[in-house]
Amino acid sequence: MSETHVYPSDVAFTPAVKSIQARKGSREHYAQAEQRGWRTEIDENLAAFLGEANSFFLATASASGQPYIQHRGGPPGFLKVLDKHTLAFADYAGNRQYITQGNLAENPKAYIFVMDYVHRRRVKIWGEARVVEDDAALTQSLMPKGYRARPEQVILFTVAAWDTNCPQHIPQKFDAADVAAALAARDARIAELEAEVAALKS
């Protein structure tokens, strides 16, 4: 990382943020949170959470500070853990606007936001990212098996700090495929019970 912070949470809790926290009465609470510390390494819990994720948002900003958020999706686990400090994913060919890549070319600061609607969990990850265009072996290693998408490059994300949020206000939603599977299992069980009842009556 290009900056040194006293606490990992300083990546988000800038002096301006801390000033507002003080004015609005939450500084003491977050000062205690600073002592406990946000995590700076990818542990087993985060790795397991990311291994189930099939969607996340990647935020970048231009050199002038103009923010941009881009959605990334794929099979569960397409955002891979390379080591305790590094995440990576194959960046699939899309609409060819290249806003994220342009931003990273002049400002490496980036942010990953992962939402789990089923269990009402969210994870925030701060760090820096860079695009790798000329490593075919790395690109291939990050491609989910059998996934029909054309990888164009790789994005490597170096983790500076990460934290979780409470479930407050997160709506509970389920993937259509999971709902379909649950309904199919229910219908199959109903059919089994109906067959058992018919057999008893015969």
Salt bridges, closest charged atoms under 4 A:
GLU3 OE2 - LYS109 NZ 2.49
ASP10 OD1 - LYS18 NZ 2.91
GLU34 OE2 - LYS18 NZ 3.28
GLU34 OE2 - ARG27 NH2 3.02
GLU41 OE2 - HIS85 NE2 3.57
GLU52 OE1 - ARG121 NH2 3.45
ASP91 OD1 - ARG72 NE 2.75
ASP116 OD2 - HIS119 ND1 2.87
ASP116 OD2 - ARG121 NH2 2.67
ASP163 OD1 - ARG39 NH2 3.34
ASP187 OD1 - ARG186 NH2 2.76
GLU192 OE1 - ARG189 NH1 3.09
